[in-house]
Amino acid sequence: MLKKYKLRSYNFILVFILIITSVFALAVVNSANSAYTMKQGAGMVVSFVIMIIVSFIDYNWILKYFWIWYGVVTVMLIGVLTVFGHGSHGATRWFKIGPIQLQPSEF
C-alpha cells in the first residue's frame, strides 16, 4: 500500500512551491478579511498533512479500488441534493458536520 520511497527521491521542490503559494494566498485572505485568517491557515495545515500522507500511497492501490471512491462520492452528491444538504449563501451543496462544512466535491 505504501510506496518505498528514498527520501532524496521525494519532490521537495513541489512541496516548497505549494507552501510558498499557500502563504501568499493566506496573506491575500488576511488583507481581505483578517477574521478568516486563522480558519484558512488551519485548513491549509490539515491539507498539507493529508497531502503528505496521500503522496506516500501507491497510486496502483488507489486505482485498484477506484469503484469504491466513485460510489462514495456519488452517494454523497445524491445525499446533498436530497437529504443531507445544508444551505449556505443561497446554495444547497454542503454537508454540515458540527462546526465544519464540507462539499462532496472536496473528497
One Martini backbone bead per residue (centre of mass of N, CA, C, O) as a GRO file, in nm:
protein
  107
    1MET     BB    1   0.058   0.062  -0.023
    2LEU     BB    2   0.329   0.175   0.038
    3LYS     BB    3   0.583   0.337  -0.061
    4LYS     BB    4   0.933   0.304  -0.136
    5TYR     BB    5   1.110   0.559  -0.023
    6LYS     BB    6   1.343   0.790  -0.096
    7LEU     BB    7   1.412   1.093   0.021
    8ARG     BB    8   1.562   1.201  -0.246
    9SER     BB    9   1.292   1.134  -0.435
   10TYR     BB   10   1.147   1.357  -0.323
   11ASN     BB   11   0.936   1.646  -0.398
   12PHE     BB   12   1.038   1.936  -0.255
   13ILE     BB   13   0.980   2.159  -0.460
   14LEU     BB   14   0.674   2.127  -0.471
   15VAL     BB   15   0.621   2.177  -0.171
   16PHE     BB   16   0.748   2.458  -0.162
   17ILE     BB   17   0.560   2.592  -0.370
   18LEU     BB   18   0.298   2.537  -0.210
   19ILE     BB   19   0.376   2.700   0.040
   20ILE     BB   20   0.420   2.974  -0.094
   21THR     BB   21   0.135   2.995  -0.218
   22SER     BB   22  -0.018   2.971   0.055
   23VAL     BB   23   0.101   3.219   0.191
   24PHE     BB   24  -0.004   3.417  -0.015
   25ALA     BB   25  -0.304   3.344   0.022
   26LEU     BB   26  -0.312   3.420   0.324
   27ALA     BB   27  -0.245   3.720   0.278
   28VAL     BB   28  -0.497   3.781   0.110
   29VAL     BB   29  -0.704   3.703   0.323
   30ASN     BB   30  -0.603   3.904   0.537
   31SER     BB   31  -0.656   4.163   0.362
   32ALA     BB   32  -0.965   4.117   0.338
   33ASN     BB   33  -1.009   3.915   0.615
   34SER     BB   34  -0.890   3.851   0.933
   35ALA     BB   35  -1.108   3.643   1.044
   36TYR     BB   36  -1.005   3.398   0.831
   37THR     BB   37  -0.704   3.323   0.882
   38MET     BB   38  -0.709   3.085   1.086
   39LYS     BB   39  -0.896   2.897   0.927
   40GLN     BB   40  -0.721   2.884   0.671
   41GLY     BB   41  -0.459   2.786   0.808
   42ALA     BB   42  -0.574   2.522   0.922
   43GLY     BB   43  -0.657   2.406   0.648
   44MET     BB   44  -0.370   2.399   0.530
   45VAL     BB   45  -0.239   2.209   0.733
   46VAL     BB   46  -0.428   1.970   0.689
   47SER     BB   47  -0.374   1.947   0.383
   48PHE     BB   48  -0.068   1.887   0.404
   49VAL     BB   49  -0.090   1.628   0.564
   50ILE     BB   50  -0.264   1.476   0.360
   51MET     BB   51  -0.071   1.506   0.120
   52ILE     BB   52   0.165   1.346   0.241
   53ILE     BB   53   0.016   1.082   0.288
   54VAL     BB   54  -0.085   1.038  -0.009
   55SER     BB   55   0.205   1.040  -0.145
   56PHE     BB   56   0.265   0.737  -0.010
   57ILE     BB   57   0.054   0.621  -0.191
   58ASP     BB   58  -0.015   0.391  -0.410
   59TYR     BB   59  -0.176   0.431  -0.710
   60ASN     BB   60  -0.255   0.131  -0.760
   61TRP     BB   61  -0.434   0.106  -0.510
   62ILE     BB   62  -0.636   0.325  -0.589
   63LEU     BB   63  -0.716   0.192  -0.865
   64LYS     BB   64  -0.826  -0.076  -0.745
   65TYR     BB   65  -1.058   0.121  -0.569
   66PHE     BB   66  -1.230   0.329  -0.745
   67TRP     BB   67  -1.529   0.231  -0.708
   68ILE     BB   68  -1.556   0.322  -0.417
   69TRP     BB   69  -1.507   0.623  -0.455
   70TYR     BB   70  -1.731   0.662  -0.662
   71GLY     BB   71  -1.966   0.572  -0.479
   72VAL     BB   72  -1.929   0.771  -0.244
   73VAL     BB   73  -1.954   1.034  -0.409
   74THR     BB   74  -2.231   0.977  -0.532
   75VAL     BB   75  -2.386   0.956  -0.264
   76MET     BB   76  -2.312   1.241  -0.165
   77LEU     BB   77  -2.441   1.401  -0.396
   78ILE     BB   78  -2.727   1.290  -0.351
   79GLY     BB   79  -2.748   1.373  -0.050
   80VAL     BB   80  -2.734   1.679  -0.095
   81LEU     BB   81  -2.995   1.696  -0.279
   82THR     BB   82  -3.189   1.556  -0.058
   83VAL     BB   83  -3.106   1.521   0.270
   84PHE     BB   84  -2.801   1.656   0.371
   85GLY     BB   85  -2.837   1.938   0.291
   86HIS     BB   86  -2.678   2.265   0.319
   87GLY     BB   87  -2.738   2.593   0.339
   88SER     BB   88  -2.525   2.851   0.169
   89HIS     BB   89  -2.568   3.133   0.019
   90GLY     BB   90  -2.810   2.994  -0.170
   91ALA     BB   91  -2.673   2.698  -0.140
   92THR     BB   92  -2.711   2.334  -0.184
   93ARG     BB   93  -2.367   2.190  -0.109
   94TRP     BB   94  -2.359   2.092   0.200
   95PHE     BB   95  -2.199   1.960   0.478
   96LYS     BB   96  -2.291   1.934   0.824
   97ILE     BB   97  -2.032   1.890   1.082
   98GLY     BB   98  -2.092   2.075   1.295
   99PRO     BB   99  -1.856   2.332   1.238
  100ILE     BB  100  -1.838   2.179   0.964
  101GLN     BB  101  -1.797   2.232   0.609
  102LEU     BB  102  -1.873   2.025   0.318
  103GLN     BB  103  -1.784   1.920   0.002
  104PRO     BB  104  -1.803   1.649  -0.208
  105SER     BB  105  -1.576   1.754  -0.414
  106GLU     BB  106  -1.334   1.727  -0.191
  107PHE     BB  107  -1.302   1.393  -0.217
   0.00000   0.00000   0.00000
